[in-house]
Amino acid sequence: MATKTLEDLFIDGVKDIYYAERKIVAALKKMIRGAQSQDLKAAFETHLQETEGQVTPGSGVRNPRQARARQDMPRHRRYR
């Protein structure tokens, strides 16, 4: 297995989070349709809106497949 840089590990982590958030969005939509209680349905809808805001462009983290192409991503400082 090839040695990965910290940047590679970071990109892999972002990809994992992005994938999980997309799965949560799909699951929340199903849960909203199946909810019997209006309070539960409202809670799922609120959570869905928050989650969709985390995975849409402009929310801070972009599609991880495009992350390498971005030259304006901040670099981490080394602490002494």
C-alpha positions, -999 to 999 in steps of 0.1 A, spaced: 0 0 0 13 34 -9 22 59 18 -3 87 21 3 123 29 -17 142 55 -35 159 26 -45 125 11 -58 113 45 -77 146 49 -93 142 15 -102 106 23 -118 118 55 -138 145 37 -150 119 12 -162 96 40 -181 125 57 -196 137 24 -208 101 16 -223 97 51 -241 131 49 -256 122 15 -269 89 30 -284 107 60 -302 130 36 -318 100 18 -327 83 51 -343 114 65 -365 118 35 -378 83 40 -383 89 77 -403 121 70 -426 101 47 -431 74 73 -434 95 104 -469 93 121 -464 121 146 -464 157 134 -437 166 160 -415 138 148 -420 148 112 -412 185 120 -380 174 138 -369 152 109 -376 181 85 -355 205 106 -327 180 107 -329 175 69 -326 212 62 -296 214 85 -279 184 69 -286 196 33 -270 229 42 -238 210 52 -235 191 19 -244 218 -6 -219 240 -25 -212 272 -6 -215 255 28 -178 254 34 -170 219 23 -173 213 -14 -176 180 -33 -146 160 -22 -139 150 -58 -131 187 -65 -111 193 -34 -77 187 -50 -84 212 -77 -90 240 -53 -59 261 -48 -75 285 -24 -79 259 4 -63 272 36 -30 256 47 -25 245 82 2 262 103 29 244 120 29 250 157 63 252 175 
